[in-house]
Amino acid sequence: MTRSAKKGPYVDPRLLQKVKQAGSNTKKVIKTWSRASMISPEMVGYTFGVHNGRDFIEVKVSENMVGHRFGEFSATRKFIRHGGKMQKKIEQKQTEAAKPQKQ
């Protein structure tokens, strides 16, 4: 469910304060734990370190991201691969194709 239009978008006040303090220095990474904060137009061009529960993922904000939340760009789970016999066969074929053939 989305936040009601009457209340407006949620942006952490401390995060806005950090953006104002950073000024035009866009090379500095602004760390945040507020994954629920919505990206506002003032944040375009800055780089944020969004915490995913383990470490900070750097997110460079562009105009297309306005209106989305920081948590959408910092995944909390890492996909490794699917397992099983079929996956092993696929990987085996890929390694055989990658090896140079001797003739």
N, C-alpha and C positions, 0 to 999 in steps of 0.2 A: 504494500500500500504506500502511496506517496504522501508526502506532507501536504496539509491543506494549503490552498492558495492564500487564505486569510492570514496564516501565520508567516508565510514567506519562507525562503530557503534557509536551511541551517548552515551557518558558517561559524566556526569556533572563533570567538572574539580574540583570543590570544594569537591565533594564526593570522588574523588580519593585522594585528599589532606587529607581528614579526615581519609581515610583508612591508608595512609602512616604514619600519626601522631599517630594512634592507636597502630601501631607496632604489637607485638605478643600478646598484651592484648586482647584476643578474648571475654572476659566476658563483656566488655563495649558495650552498645548499641549505635550504630551510627545512629543518627536521620537524616532523609532526607525527603524533600518535592518533590524530583525529581523522580516522578513515571515513567517518560519516559526514564530514564537512563537504559542502558542495563547492565546486570550483566556480569562482566569480570572475568577471572580466578584469578586475584589478590584478589577478594572479597570472595573467598571460605573460609568457616570456621568462618566468622564474623557474628554478629547478627546486623541487621538493623531495625530501627524503621521507617516504611514507613507510611507516613501520608495519611489517606484516606478521608480527608476533615473534619473529626471530631476529631479523635484521632490517635495515632500511633499504628500500628499493628506490632508486632515483627516478623521478618522474618529471620530465620537462613539459610544462603546460603550454598547449597551443590553443588557438581559437576554437578548434573543433571540440575541445574538452569542456568548454563552459557549459554548466548545467549538469554535468556528471559529478559523481562523488570520487574522492581520492581512492577509496577502497577498490574501485573497479579496475584501477591501473596497477595495483600491487597485489598479486596473487598470493594466497596464504598456503596453497598446496603445490607441491612440485610433482609433475607427471614424469615418471621414469619410463615405463613401457608396459605393454600388456604381456602376460606370461603365457605359458602353455606350449604344447608341441608345435602348433601351427606357427607361432611366433619364432620358435627356434629354427624351423625349416626356412622361413623367410629370411632370417638373418644369415643363415648358412649360405643361401643362394646369393645374397648380396656380397658376402665376403669372397665367395668364389669368383664372382663377376669382377670384383675389384682387383684381384690378383692378376698380375701380368702373365699371359700364357707363354710358355717356352716352346719354341719350335726350332 
